[in-house]
Amino acid sequence: MNQPHAVDLLTGAERRLGAGIEGLEETVLDRPDRLASIRAGELASIHSWELVTAVDGPGTRLTVFFSGCPLRCLYCHNPDTMVMRDGQDISLDELVKRIRRYRSVFRASGGGITLSGGEVLMQPAFAANLLHAAHEMGVHTAIDTSGFLGRHVSDQMLEGIDLVLLDVKSGDEDTYKTVTGRDLQPTIEFGDRLAEAGTEIWVRFVLVPGLTDDPANIEKVADIASRWSTVSRVEVLPFHQMGQDKWENLGLAYQLKDTPPPTNEQVEAAREVFRARGITTY
């Protein structure tokens, strides 16, 4: 398994953000056929895709960013993925062809595909079909999700997921509501289900000064991660300002423009809270 450097986790300059759908052919259908294809899981609203290493799971990953998200995270660095209608229609066959093209890369690096967003579970039928197709090719699969829509994951879909990158935005319920506008409990319930099913989990937690960095909150996130027996690692990700221009370009109010990134010392202190519980943490 590739071990990423801490600075590479979502914040590193090496990551290619907003790659778009270059190389994928957009599907154009009339409204009835489009809706039927979406319901059948043969068409999805896609924001972008990219090929990255040691960021969205082990090895080299083909990461697909789905459009649409039920959360409104204050620190979202891709606010242009929030609205489903802002994506572009891509067929299942088109993405399956792309996965097939990179199978040798995945084999050589121990990589695979990661379905992210936005929130991939807003389009569960398509995601389930894509995960199944990847598994049929022997490709490792992962989803990156807040878990808020974990109820959309059927047992059959879960069988096609090798790894879940589970974003735990906060351990304190009130803070979670402030950060996301939603409730924490669905994430906990989804994590419980993953652990019961034996599905590997990587927990992700973004450290935001003045928002999620209260020691009691960090302890609560660590408590949540500790309850899931299948957590193999935690990633404490330092807040950054890489998404500020996107918020402004979209005409959205960005509340964290004056928030500094955490210091290296603050990040390491947070990581030690998880390590103290015996969890491998980056």
MITORKE-348325 format. One line per 2 residues: their letters; for each residue x, y, z of N, C-alpha, C. Coordinates in pm, 1 decimal. Layout:
% residues N
A> X:Y:Z:X:Y:Z:X:Y:Z | ...
This chain:
% residues 282
MN> 84.7:-119.8:0.0:0.0:0.0:0.0:87.8:124.2:0.0 | 61.2:217.2:-87.7:137.2:340.4:-90.4:106.9:423.8:31.7
QP> 208.4:485.7:88.4:189.3:569.0:205.5:205.3:714.9:165.8 | 99.0:794.3:165.7:107.5:932.9:123.5:175.5:1018.4:227.9
HA> 247.9:1118.7:180.2:299.7:1219.8:271.0:183.8:1303.1:320.0 | 195.4:1352.7:443.1:83.6:1426.6:502.0:41.1:1544.6:416.1
VD> 137.0:1614.2:353.5:101.6:1733.9:277.3:29.3:1700.0:148.8 | 31.9:1572.4:109.1:-31.3:1534.3:-16.0:-180.1:1506.0:0.6
LL> -225.4:1488.2:123.8:-362.5:1447.2:146.6:-458.9:1561.3:121.9 | -512.2:1564.9:0.9:-611.4:1662.9:-43.1:-556.6:1803.4:-59.4
TG> -446.0:1835.9:7.8:-400.4:1973.2:8.3:-276.1:1994.3:-77.4 | -210.9:1886.8:-120.3:-85.2:1900.0:-190.8:-100.5:1960.0:-329.0
AE> 1.2:2033.4:-371.0:-2.9:2098.7:-501.3:3.3:1997.9:-614.6 | 47.7:1873.7:-582.9:59.9:1773.3:-688.2:-76.5:1727.1:-737.7
RR> -180.2:1747.1:-657.1:-311.6:1700.1:-698.3:-369.7:1791.5:-804.7 | -426.0:1729.7:-909.2:-482.6:1804.8:-1019.7:-630.8:1823.3:-994.0
LG> -672.3:1940.8:-952.1:-811.3:1967.2:-918.4:-891.2:2009.2:-1041.5 | -1020.8:1975.5:-1040.2:-1110.0:2023.2:-1145.1:-1066.2:1983.6:-1283.7
AG> -1032.3:1854.5:-1300.9:-980.9:1810.7:-1430.4:-1087.1:1809.4:-1538.8 | -1215.1:1816.1:-1500.7:-1322.4:1814.6:-1598.5:-1344.2:1677.0:-1656.8
IE> -1422.7:1669.0:-1764.5:-1454.0:1539.9:-1825.3:-1374.6:1518.7:-1954.4 | -1263.3:1587.3:-1968.9:-1179.5:1572.0:-2088.6:-1150.5:1424.1:-2114.2
GL> -1172.4:1381.6:-2235.4:-1150.0:1243.0:-2272.6:-1273.6:1156.0:-2260.7 | -1379.1:1209.0:-2198.1:-1504.8:1135.5:-2188.2:-1607.9:1198.9:-2280.8
EE> -1685.1:1115.5:-2346.3:-1787.2:1165.4:-2437.4:-1918.5:1188.5:-2362.1 | -1967.5:1311.3:-2368.9:-2091.8:1343.1:-2301.0:-2209.4:1282.1:-2377.3
TV> -2306.7:1232.8:-2303.7:-2426.4:1173.4:-2362.2:-2537.9:1277.1:-2369.6 | -2600.3:1287.7:-2485.1:-2710.6:1382.5:-2503.4:-2837.0:1304.3:-2535.5
LD> -2936.5:1313.9:-2446.8:-3062.9:1243.2:-2464.1:-3179.0:1339.8:-2443.7 | -3295.0:1306.3:-2500.3:-3412.3:1387.8:-2469.7:-3456.2:1356.7:-2327.1
RP> -3540.6:1441.7:-2271.5:-3571.8:1433.5:-2128.9:-3625.3:1296.5:-2084.2 | -3723.5:1237.2:-2153.8:-3773.8:1106.6:-2107.8:-3666.2:998.5:-2106.7
DR> -3585.9:993.7:-2213.2:-3480.5:892.6:-2220.1:-3371.9:917.9:-2115.4 | -3343.4:1046.2:-2091.4:-3243.5:1081.3:-1991.0:-3287.9:1034.3:-1853.2
LA> -3411.5:1063.1:-1817.4:-3461.8:1023.7:-1686.2:-3466.4:872.1:-1671.5 | -3504.9:803.5:-1778.1:-3508.8:657.6:-1774.3:-3368.8:600.1:-1755.4
SI> -3270.3:660.2:-1821.2:-3131.9:613.2:-1809.5:-3075.8:638.6:-1670.7 | -3112.3:752.3:-1611.4:-3067.7:782.3:-1475.5:-3127.0:681.7:-1377.4
RA> -3257.0:654.7:-1391.5:-3322.4:559.4:-1301.6:-3262.8:419.6:-1314.8 | -3221.1:384.6:-1435.4:-3163.2:252.8:-1459.9:-3016.2:244.1:-1418.6
GE> -2959.0:356.5:-1378.5:-2818.6:357.4:-1340.3:-2724.9:348.6:-1458.7 | -2770.9:395.6:-1573.4:-2689.5:392.0:-1695.0:-2635.5:529.1:-1732.4
LA> -2676.5:632.2:-1659.0:-2634.6:769.2:-1687.5:-2619.0:843.3:-1554.9 | -2515.1:927.7:-1546.4:-2492.2:1003.3:-1422.5:-2445.8:1143.9:-1455.6
SI> -2468.1:1233.1:-1360.2:-2418.7:1369.4:-1371.2:-2280.1:1373.5:-1308.6 | -2179.9:1394.5:-1391.9:-2039.8:1385.8:-1349.8:-1974.5:1523.1:-1358.3
HS> -1901.3:1558.7:-1254.3:-1828.8:1685.7:-1252.0:-1694.2:1673.0:-1322.3 | -1618.8:1567.6:-1289.0:-1483.8:1553.4:-1344.1:-1427.9:1416.3:-1308.5
WE> -1312.3:1387.0:-1367.0:-1238.9:1267.4:-1329.8:-1090.7:1301.6:-1334.7 | -1012.1:1221.6:-1263.7:-867.7:1242.7:-1265.9:-795.9:1114.5:-1227.3
LV> -670.4:1106.6:-1265.0:-584.8:994.0:-1230.1:-481.1:1046.1:-1131.4 | -485.7:994.9:-1007.9:-397.5:1045.7:-902.5:-337.7:928.8:-825.2
TA> -229.0:956.4:-755.1:-160.1:853.8:-678.0:-156.4:891.0:-531.1 | -189.3:793.2:-445.1:-177.0:806.8:-299.7:-259.9:922.0:-244.9
VD> -379.4:941.7:-298.6:-466.8:1047.3:-247.8:-602.8:989.8:-209.5 | -668.4:921.5:-300.8:-805.1:874.6:-279.0:-810.9:724.4:-257.4
GP> -711.9:671.7:-187.7:-704.3:528.5:-166.5:-566.8:478.5:-205.8 | -543.0:347.9:-194.2:-410.4:293.0:-224.2:-379.1:295.4:-373.5
GT> -251.5:311.6:-403.9:-205.9:304.4:-541.7:-255.0:418.5:-627.7 | -246.1:400.0:-758.2:-295.6:498.8:-853.2:-445.1:479.0:-872.2
RL> -520.5:588.0:-856.3:-665.4:579.8:-859.8:-723.3:659.2:-975.7 | -823.9:603.8:-1038.1:-908.7:681.1:-1126.6:-1024.0:728.8:-1038.8
TV> -1023.3:858.5:-1008.0:-1125.2:915.1:-920.3:-1229.5:986.9:-1004.0 | -1355.1:950.2:-981.7:-1467.8:1010.3:-1052.7:-1545.2:1096.6:-953.7
FF> -1560.6:1224.5:-987.5:-1631.8:1317.3:-900.9:-1775.5:1334.8:-951.1 | -1869.4:1287.7:-872.3:-2010.6:1299.4:-905.9:-2061.8:1437.7:-866.3
SG> -2157.5:1488.6:-942.1:-2219.4:1617.2:-908.8:-2338.4:1595.7:-816.4 | -2355.5:1690.3:-725.4:-2466.0:1685.2:-630.9:-2420.4:1644.8:-492.9
CP> -2464.9:1721.6:-390.4:-2430.2:1689.1:-252.5:-2538.2:1745.0:-159.3 | -2581.3:1665.9:-60.0:-2682.5:1714.7:33.3:-2624.8:1800.1:145.3
LR> -2491.9:1797.9:161.6:-2427.0:1877.2:265.0:-2381.0:2010.7:207.6 | -2363.0:2106.9:295.5:-2309.8:2237.3:255.7:-2194.7:2272.7:349.4
CL> -2087.7:2196.5:337.4:-1973.5:2212.8:426.9:-1909.2:2349.4:408.2 | -1884.0:2416.4:519.0:-1829.6:2552.0:513.2:-1692.7:2555.3:448.4
YC> -1617.2:2445.5:458.6:-1481.2:2443.7:404.3:-1471.4:2367.3:272.1 | -1582.8:2336.3:209.6:-1580.4:2259.6:84.6:-1485.6:2324.3:-16.0
HN> -1391.6:2244.4:-69.4:-1297.0:2300.1:-165.8:-1340.4:2274.5:-310.2 | -1455.1:2209.1:-326.7:-1512.6:2191.2:-460.0:-1661.0:2226.8:-458.1
PD> -1695.9:2351.5:-425.9:-1838.5:2388.8:-419.9:-1908.1:2377.3:-554.3 | -1829.9:2368.5:-661.9:-1888.9:2351.9:-794.3:-1942.3:2210.7:-816.7
TM> -1927.8:2123.1:-717.3:-1985.8:1988.7:-727.1:-2115.9:1977.4:-648.6 | -2160.4:2084.8:-583.9:-2275.0:2075.0:-492.9:-2407.3:2048.5:-563.5
VM> -2425.1:2103.7:-683.9:-2555.0:2097.8:-751.9:-2549.5:1995.1:-865.1 | -2638.1:1897.1:-862.0:-2633.1:1787.9:-958.7:-2650.2:1835.7:-1102.4
RD> -2738.3:1932.8:-1122.3:-2765.0:1975.9:-1260.3:-2646.0:2048.4:-1323.6 | -2547.0:2084.3:-1242.9:-2429.7:2153.0:-1297.1:-2328.2:2056.6:-1356.9
GQ> -2349.4:1925.5:-1340.4:-2258.5:1827.9:-1398.6:-2289.5:1801.4:-1544.2 | -2218.0:1706.2:-1600.1:-2238.0:1668.7:-1739.9:-2275.7:1521.6:-1747.2
DI> -2363.8:1487.3:-1838.8:-2417.1:1351.6:-1848.3:-2314.4:1257.7:-1911.5 | -2274.2:1158.8:-1833.9:-2177.7:1059.1:-1881.0:-2239.4:921.1:-1864.2
SL> -2224.1:837.3:-1966.4:-2285.5:704.6:-1961.6:-2198.7:606.4:-1883.7 | -2263.5:502.0:-1835.6:-2192.6:395.0:-1766.9:-2088.5:332.4:-1858.2
DE> -2125.1:306.2:-1981.6:-2031.5:244.0:-2075.7:-1906.5:328.6:-2094.8 | -1922.2:459.5:-2096.5:-1808.3:548.0:-2117.8:-1707.3:536.9:-2003.4
LV> -1756.2:531.7:-1880.6:-1665.0:519.6:-1767.2:-1607.9:378.6:-1754.6 | -1685.2:277.8:-1790.1:-1633.8:140.8:-1788.0:-1517.4:127.5:-1886.6
KR> -1530.3:188.9:-2002.4:-1419.9:187.0:-2099.8:-1296.2:253.7:-2042.7 | -1314.1:361.8:-1969.0:-1201.5:433.4:-1909.1:-1133.6:346.4:-1802.7
IR> -1211.4:276.1:-1724.1:-1154.2:186.9:-1622.7:-1074.9:75.3:-1689.3 | -1132.7:18.3:-1793.2:-1065.8:-91.2:-1863.0:-930.8:-44.1:-1919.7
RY> -927.2:77.9:-1964.7:-804.3:132.7:-2023.3:-689.5:136.8:-1922.2 | -722.3:157.0:-1793.9:-618.1:174.9:-1692.9:-596.0:51.6:-1605.9
RS> -648.8:-62.2:-1646.5:-634.7:-181.4:-1562.0:-489.4:-217.4:-1535.0 | -404.0:-203.8:-1633.1:-262.8:-238.4:-1612.4:-197.2:-143.9:-1512.3
VF> -238.4:-17.2:-1513.2:-187.3:79.9:-1415.7:-231.2:41.7:-1275.7 | -356.3:1.5:-1262.8:-407.8:-37.7:-1132.0:-334.9:-161.6:-1080.6
RA> -312.4:-258.0:-1167.9:-243.3:-380.4:-1126.2:-101.2:-350.1:-1081.0 | -33.6:-266.2:-1154.7:106.9:-236.1:-1124.1:122.9:-157.2:-994.4
SG> 24.7:-73.1:-964.0:36.9:16.1:-847.7:-43.7:-28.2:-726.4 | -125.9:-131.8:-744.6:-216.0:-170.7:-636.5:-329.9:-72.1:-619.7
GG> -365.8:-6.3:-729.0:-468.2:97.6:-724.1:-603.8:48.9:-766.6 | -686.5:143.4:-816.3:-822.0:109.4:-856.8:-903.5:234.1:-881.5
IT> -1033.5:225.5:-859.3:-1120.9:340.9:-880.6:-1175.4:391.3:-747.4 | -1199.6:522.0:-741.7:-1264.3:583.0:-626.2:-1376.5:671.6:-677.3
LS> -1496.6:650.9:-624.4:-1611.5:733.1:-660.9:-1631.4:836.7:-551.2 | -1622.9:963.9:-591.4:-1623.8:1073.6:-496.4:-1726.1:1177.2:-539.7
GG> -1709.6:1298.8:-494.5:-1805.0:1402.8:-531.3:-1761.5:1540.1:-485.4 | -1859.0:1627.5:-465.1:-1999.1:1599.0:-444.0:-2021.5:1483.0:-347.2
EV> -2131.1:1413.8:-367.2:-2164.8:1295.9:-287.8:-2210.9:1186.2:-381.9 | -2127.3:1083.1:-393.2:-2155.4:974.0:-485.9:-2288.0:906.0:-455.4
LM> -2328.6:903.0:-329.0:-2449.6:829.2:-292.8:-2577.6:903.1:-326.8 | -2566.9:1020.6:-387.9:-2684.9:1084.7:-445.0:-2725.6:1017.9:-575.0
QP> -2635.4:938.4:-633.4:-2663.9:868.5:-758.0:-2628.7:719.8:-740.2 | -2698.1:652.8:-648.6:-2657.1:518.5:-607.8:-2673.2:411.0:-714.7
AF> -2773.8:421.6:-801.1:-2793.7:316.8:-901.4:-2675.6:312.2:-998.2 | -2633.5:429.5:-1044.7:-2518.5:435.9:-1135.2:-2392.2:390.6:-1063.1
AA> -2373.3:439.4:-941.0:-2253.4:402.6:-865.7:-2245.4:251.7:-845.5 | -2358.5:190.7:-810.5:-2360.3:46.1:-788.8:-2322.7:-28.7:-915.8
NL> -2374.8:15.0:-1029.2:-2343.0:-50.5:-1156.8:-2195.4:-34.9:-1192.6 | -2140.2:84.6:-1165.5:-1999.9:109.0:-1198.2:-1908.5:27.2:-1107.4
LH> -1941.3:20.5:-979.9:-1862.2:-59.6:-886.2:-1866.2:-207.3:-925.1 | -1983.2:-255.8:-962.5:-1996.0:-395.8:-1003.7:-1911.8:-423.7:-1127.9
AA> -1917.9:-332.2:-1224.8:-1840.0:-350.6:-1347.6:-1690.8:-353.1:-1317.8 | -1646.3:-266.2:-1226.3:-1504.5:-264.3:-1189.2:-1464.5:-395.3:-1122.7
HE> -1547.2:-444.4:-1032.9:-1517.7:-571.7:-966.1:-1512.3:-686.0:-1066.0 | -1598.9:-682.2:-1165.6:-1597.4:-785.7:-1268.9:-1464.2:-787.9:-1342.6
MG> -1396.3:-672.5:-1347.3:-1264.0:-663.6:-1411.5:-1149.8:-686.8:-1312.8 | -1183.1:-716.9:-1188.0:-1080.7:-739.5:-1087.2:-1016.0:-611.9:-1036.6
VH> -1087.4:-498.4:-1046.6:-1033.7:-368.1:-1007.3:-1079.3:-333.8:-864.8 | -985.6:-289.5:-782.9:-1015.5:-246.8:-646.1:-1107.4:-124.9:-648.8
TA> -1206.0:-121.7:-558.2:-1305.3:-14.2:-559.0:-1310.0:57.5:-424.7 | -1338.0:187.5:-432.2:-1355.1:268.5:-311.2:-1458.7:376.2:-338.1
ID> -1525.1:417.9:-230.8:-1609.3:536.9:-239.8:-1564.2:635.0:-132.5 | -1572.0:762.9:-164.2:-1542.3:870.0:-69.4:-1675.1:938.3:-38.5
TS> -1720.5:929.8:87.2:-1854.8:973.9:120.5:-1860.9:1030.4:261.6 | -1959.1:1115.9:284.3:-1985.9:1164.0:419.5:-2064.0:1061.1:499.5
GF> -2124.5:965.1:429.8:-2206.2:865.4:495.8:-2346.7:912.3:527.6 | -2376.2:1039.5:499.6:-2508.8:1091.9:532.1:-2618.2:1017.5:456.4
LG> -2585.8:972.6:335.0:-2682.0:898.4:253.2:-2649.7:749.0:251.1 | -2590.9:700.7:358.1:-2554.7:559.5:364.7:-2673.1:465.7:347.4
RH> -2791.7:514.9:379.3:-2912.2:432.4:362.3:-2937.2:399.4:215.5 | -2874.4:474.0:123.5:-2890.9:446.4:-18.9:-2807.8:326.2:-64.8
VS> -2719.0:278.3:20.2:-2631.8:166.7:-17.2:-2702.6:34.9:14.0 | -2737.8:-37.4:-89.6:-2799.6:-168.1:-70.3:-2693.0:-268.8:-28.7
DQ> -2738.8:-383.4:23.2:-2643.7:-488.4:59.0:-2565.9:-535.2:-63.5 | -2633.9:-541.0:-176.8:-2567.5:-583.6:-299.8:-2461.8:-482.5:-341.9
ML> -2493.2:-354.0:-329.8:-2395.7:-250.4:-363.0:-2275.3:-258.2:-270.3 | -2299.8:-284.0:-142.8:-2192.2:-289.4:-45.2:-2093.1:-400.1:-78.8
EG> -2142.8:-508.5:-137.1:-2054.4:-618.3:-176.1:-1953.6:-575.3:-282.3 | -1985.5:-467.7:-356.2:-1895.4:-420.0:-461.0:-1798.9:-313.0:-414.9
ID> -1796.8:-284.9:-284.1:-1710.1:-179.4:-230.4:-1601.3:-242.6:-144.6 | -1475.3:-220.7:-182.6:-1363.1:-274.3:-104.9:-1321.4:-181.6:7.8
LV> -1337.9:-50.9:-11.7:-1287.9:47.8:83.7:-1381.6:168.0:85.6 | -1409.0:219.3:205.2:-1487.0:342.2:218.2:-1400.3:448.2:284.5
LL> -1381.4:559.3:215.1:-1318.2:677.5:273.5:-1432.4:755.6:337.4 | -1443.9:745.6:469.3:-1559.9:799.4:539.8:-1522.9:932.5:605.6
DV> -1584.3:1038.7:556.5:-1553.9:1172.7:605.1:-1635.9:1201.6:731.2 | -1568.2:1207.0:843.9:-1633.5:1242.5:969.9:-1600.2:1389.4:995.9
KS> -1694.8:1474.8:966.7:-1670.1:1619.4:967.8:-1650.1:1674.3:1108.6 | -1711.1:1608.7:1206.3:-1704.0:1652.4:1345.6:-1754.8:1538.9:1433.1
GD> -1710.0:1536.5:1557.6:-1760.7:1438.1:1651.4:-1869.5:1494.2:1740.5 | -1877.7:1625.4:1747.5:-1979.8:1693.9:1825.3:-2098.6:1725.2:1735.3
ED> -2218.1:1688.7:1778.9:-2336.1:1702.5:1692.8:-2364.8:1847.0:1655.2 | -2351.4:1937.2:1748.7:-2378.2:2078.4:1718.5:-2276.6:2132.9:1619.2
TY> -2149.8:2097.4:1639.4:-2046.5:2141.9:1545.7:-2069.5:2082.4:1407.8 | -2110.5:1955.3:1404.8:-2138.0:1891.4:1276.6:-2246.4:1967.0:1201.1
KT> -2350.9:2004.7:1273.0:-2460.0:2079.8:1210.5:-2410.5:2214.9:1158.9 | -2323.2:2280.9:1234.3:-2267.1:2409.0:1190.3:-2182.8:2391.5:1064.7
VT> -2102.7:2287.0:1062.2:-2011.5:2264.5:949.7:-2086.2:2226.9:823.4 | -2187.9:2139.8:836.4:-2249.6:2077.0:719.2:-2394.0:2116.8:693.1
GR> -2463.4:2165.4:796.6:-2606.7:2190.1:785.0:-2690.0:2064.5:802.3 | -2625.6:1953.9:835.9:-2694.9:1825.8:849.3:-2663.1:1760.0:983.6
DL> -2719.3:1639.3:1005.4:-2700.2:1567.4:1130.5:-2587.0:1466.3:1119.9 | -2522.6:1440.7:1231.7:-2411.5:1346.6:1239.2:-2456.6:1201.1:1240.5
QP> -2569.7:1170.9:1300.6:-2608.9:1033.0:1328.1:-2608.8:941.4:1205.7 | -2654.7:986.4:1087.3:-2650.4:895.0:972.1:-2509.4:847.1:938.1
TI> -2409.1:932.1:960.0:-2270.6:890.0:935.2:-2229.5:780.9:1032.2 | -2264.0:798.6:1159.1:-2230.7:697.6:1259.5:-2299.3:565.3:1226.2
EF> -2425.3:571.6:1189.0:-2499.3:449.9:1156.4:-2440.4:378.2:1035.2 | -2396.9:455.7:936.1:-2336.1:394.5:818.3:-2202.9:329.5:854.9
GD> -2123.0:397.9:936.4:-1997.2:338.8:981.0:-2019.2:210.9:1059.7 | -2122.1:209.6:1144.5:-2154.5:88.1:1219.2:-2186.8:-26.9:1123.4
RL> -2261.6:4.4:1020.1:-2299.4:-98.4:922.7:-2176.9:-149.9:846.0 | -2087.5:-59.0:808.8:-1966.1:-99.0:738.3:-1881.6:-192.1:825.4
AE> -1867.0:-154.4:952.0:-1787.2:-237.1:1042.3:-1849.1:-374.9:1059.3 | -1980.2:-379.5:1072.2:-2049.7:-507.3:1087.1:-2032.5:-594.4:963.8
AG> -2026.7:-529.7:845.6:-2010.9:-603.6:719.7:-1866.0:-642.1:692.3 | -1773.2:-586.8:769.4:-1631.4:-616.2:748.3:-1567.1:-532.9:640.1
TE> -1629.7:-420.9:603.7:-1577.9:-334.0:498.4:-1469.6:-240.8:554.3 | -1356.3:-236.2:487.7:-1245.9:-151.6:533.8:-1285.2:-4.1:527.8
IW> -1244.6:71.8:631.2:-1274.9:214.1:641.2:-1145.9:293.5:661.5 | -1132.8:400.9:586.2:-1035.8:505.3:617.2:-1116.4:626.6:663.1
VR> -1097.2:670.3:784.4:-1167.2:787.6:835.0:-1089.6:913.1:795.9 | -1161.8:1013.3:747.5:-1102.7:1142.4:714.0:-1166.1:1251.6:800.7
FV> -1080.1:1337.3:853.9:-1125.7:1445.8:940.2:-1046.9:1571.4:905.4 | -1118.4:1678.7:872.5:-1052.6:1804.8:836.2:-1040.9:1892.4:960.1
LV> -918.3:1933.9:990.4:-890.6:2017.5:1106.9:-898.4:2164.0:1066.0 | -1001.1:2233.5:1115.5:-1025.4:2373.3:1080.5:-1014.0:2458.7:1206.5
PG> -915.0:2547.0:1213.9:-901.2:2632.6:1331.8:-1028.5:2712.8:1358.8 | -1070.7:2708.6:1483.8:-1189.1:2783.2:1522.9:-1320.5:2716.8:1487.2
LT> -1313.8:2600.8:1425.7:-1437.0:2532.7:1383.4:-1440.6:2387.4:1430.0 | -1340.2:2308.3:1392.9:-1339.2:2166.7:1430.2:-1221.9:2129.5:1520.1
DD> -1142.9:2227.6:1561.5:-1017.7:2197.5:1630.7:-1028.5:2194.8:1782.4 | -1148.5:2209.6:1837.3:-1163.0:2202.0:1982.2:-1118.0:2063.2:2028.8
PA> -1033.0:2054.7:2131.2:-983.7:1923.6:2176.6:-1095.0:1824.6:2208.4 | -1204.4:1873.6:2266.8:-1315.5:1783.3:2298.0:-1378.2:1727.3:2171.2
NI> -1384.0:1808.4:2065.5:-1439.3:1761.5:1938.6:-1349.2:1655.4:1876.6 | -1218.7:1679.8:1880.2:-1124.4:1582.2:1824.2:-1134.6:1450.1:1898.1
EK> -1147.3:1456.1:2031.0:-1163.9:1334.7:2110.2:-1288.9:1258.9:2068.1 | -1396.6:1331.9:2040.8:-1521.1:1267.0:1999.5:-1507.3:1201.2:1862.4
VA> -1435.4:1265.6:1770.8:-1410.8:1202.3:1640.5:-1330.0:1074.2:1660.0 | -1230.7:1079.9:1747.9:-1149.6:961.3:1776.1:-1234.1:851.4:1840.2
DI> -1327.7:890.6:1925.5:-1417.9:791.3:1985.5:-1500.5:721.5:1878.2 | -1548.3:799.2:1781.7:-1628.6:741.7:1673.3:-1544.1:646.2:1589.5
AS> -1423.4:689.0:1554.0:-1336.4:602.8:1473.5:-1302.5:474.2:1547.9 | -1287.6:483.9:1679.5:-1248.6:367.7:1759.8:-1359.5:263.2:1768.6
RW> -1483.9:303.5:1748.9:-1594.9:208.3:1761.7:-1605.0:116.9:1639.6 | -1538.7:156.2:1530.4:-1547.2:78.3:1406.8:-1424.9:-11.5:1393.2
ST> -1443.8:-139.7:1402.7:-1332.1:-235.0:1405.8:-1258.2:-245.0:1273.7 | -1319.1:-198.8:1166.2:-1255.8:-212.9:1034.2:-1182.5:-86.8:989.5
VS> -1166.7:11.1:1079.4:-1087.5:129.9:1045.6:-940.5:90.8:1042.5 | -878.0:106.8:926.5:-736.2:72.1:913.3:-646.3:194.6:919.5
RV> -705.8:312.9:905.0:-626.1:435.6:916.2:-718.5:555.8:930.3 | -661.4:661.6:983.6:-726.9:791.5:992.1:-638.4:893.0:923.4
EV> -700.2:982.5:848.1:-627.6:1093.5:785.7:-679.2:1223.8:844.8 | -592.4:1294.3:915.4:-625.5:1427.3:966.0:-575.3:1527.5:862.5
LP> -668.9:1592.5:797.5:-637.4:1679.1:683.8:-639.7:1825.3:726.5 | -531.0:1897.3:706.0:-529.6:2039.0:743.2:-616.5:2122.8:649.8
FH> -697.2:2208.4:707.3:-778.7:2300.9:629.5:-689.1:2386.9:540.4 | -741.4:2418.9:420.3:-669.0:2506.3:327.7:-767.6:2600.6:259.7
QM> -713.9:2694.1:185.7:-797.1:2795.1:119.7:-804.9:2774.2:-31.8 | -779.6:2651.5:-77.5:-775.2:2626.1:-221.3:-910.1:2644.0:-289.8
GQ> -1019.4:2637.3:-213.3:-1150.9:2650.4:-275.5:-1210.9:2789.1:-270.7 | -1142.0:2884.9:-209.0:-1201.8:3017.2:-188.9:-1243.0:3082.6:-320.4
DK> -1156.8:3078.5:-420.2:-1189.0:3141.8:-548.4:-1312.8:3079.0:-611.7 | -1330.3:2947.7:-593.9:-1447.5:2881.0:-650.9:-1575.3:2933.2:-586.6
WE> -1574.5:2949.9:-454.6:-1691.9:3004.2:-386.4:-1725.8:3142.1:-442.5 | -1624.3:3225.1:-456.1:-1647.4:3361.5:-503.9:-1694.8:3362.6:-648.4
NL> -1635.8:3276.1:-732.0:-1676.3:3270.4:-872.7:-1820.4:3223.2:-889.0 | -1867.1:3142.5:-793.5:-2004.7:3093.2:-797.5:-2102.5:3189.4:-732.2
GL> -2050.3:3298.3:-678.4:-2135.6:3395.5:-612.0:-2187.5:3348.0:-478.1 | -2113.8:3257.6:-414.6:-2153.6:3202.0:-285.6:-2077.9:3270.5:-172.9
AY> -2143.6:3286.1:-60.7:-2080.1:3347.7:56.0:-1984.1:3247.1:119.7 | -1859.5:3285.0:130.2:-1756.3:3198.3:187.5:-1722.2:3248.9:327.2
QL> -1760.6:3173.2:429.1:-1750.8:3219.4:566.4:-1612.5:3202.6:628.3 | -1523.5:3129.1:561.8:-1394.5:3097.8:623.2:-1277.7:3171.5:558.1
KD> -1305.5:3283.3:490.6:-1199.2:3352.6:417.7:-1089.3:3404.7:508.5 | -1120.2:3428.9:635.0:-1019.1:3478.8:728.6:-962.5:3369.6:817.9
TP> -999.2:3245.4:790.6:-951.3:3133.6:872.5:-815.9:3086.5:823.0 | -715.0:3084.1:909.8:-582.7:3037.4:867.7:-576.7:2885.2:866.8
PP> -485.3:2826.6:793.3:-465.1:2682.3:804.4:-406.5:2650.4:941.6 | -426.1:2529.6:991.0:-365.5:2493.3:1119.5:-214.4:2482.5:1105.5
TN> -145.1:2502.4:1213.8:-0.1:2485.4:1213.0:33.4:2336.7:1209.3 | 156.5:2306.0:1171.8:200.0:2166.3:1172.1:187.0:2106.3:1311.9
EQ> 214.6:2189.3:1413.1:205.6:2141.5:1550.5:60.8:2106.0:1587.7 | -32.9:2187.2:1542.2:-173.8:2159.0:1570.1:-219.8:2030.9:1501.2
VE> -175.6:2012.3:1377.8:-213.9:1891.6:1303.5:-156.9:1767.8:1370.8 | -30.1:1773.9:1408.5:32.4:1658.6:1472.8:-31.0:1628.7:1607.8
AA> -69.4:1732.5:1681.4:-135.9:1711.3:1810.3:-268.5:1638.9:1790.7 | -342.1:1677.4:1685.8:-468.2:1609.4:1656.2:-443.1:1463.9:1617.3
RE> -342.5:1439.9:1537.8:-311.8:1302.9:1496.1:-276.5:1215.3:1616.1 | -209.0:1273.6:1713.9:-169.2:1196.3:1831.4:-289.5:1147.1:1910.7
VF> -400.8:1219.6:1904.5:-521.9:1176.4:1973.7:-569.1:1041.8:1918.3 | -560.6:1026.6:1787.1:-601.1:900.2:1724.0:-495.8:791.6:1746.9
RA> -369.1:830.1:1737.5:-263.1:731.9:1758.7:-266.5:675.5:1899.9 | -308.1:758.4:1995.1:-316.7:713.1:2133.0:-418.5:601.2:2149.0
RG> -510.6:591.1:2053.0:-610.5:484.0:2054.5:-566.3:364.1:1969.8 | -442.0:368.1:1925.2:-388.0:256.8:1848.9:-424.3:255.7:1702.2
IT> -470.5:369.8:1648.9:-511.5:379.3:1508.8:-398.3:439.0:1425.8 | -362.2:374.2:1317.5:-263.5:430.6:1224.9:-318.5:560.3:1169.6
TY> -240.7:669.3:1184.1:-291.9:801.8:1150.7:-187.7:881.7:1075.0 | -236.3:952.4:974.0:-151.4:1037.7:890.6:-201.8:1180.7:896.6
